[in-house]
């Protein structure tokens, strides 16, 4: 996803499709609550298998919803606030949560 230019309707569709899964929405909600959370923590918190978490995190990252970083051997995830806000999504407002 290209954050610097206006987001196309096709890109918006990809974002909403990525969020249209209960499991991915749960992951999205958890990442909203925790800044730079690692995949293992997400798996533990949501009680999902590592392959399931990897699959859903990949979909959210490919859609541009999440940003991925590496901390040693851990893969950590955070919101791509620039992209989300460019299409009018304010995650903390949408989910009525506060970040820790």
Buried (B, 14 or more C-beta within 10 A) or exposed (E): BEEEEEBEEEBBEBBEEBBEBEBBBBBBBBBBBBEEBBBEBBBEBBEBEEEEBBBBBEBBBEBBBBBBEEEEEEBBBBBBBEBBEBBEBEBEEBEEEEEE
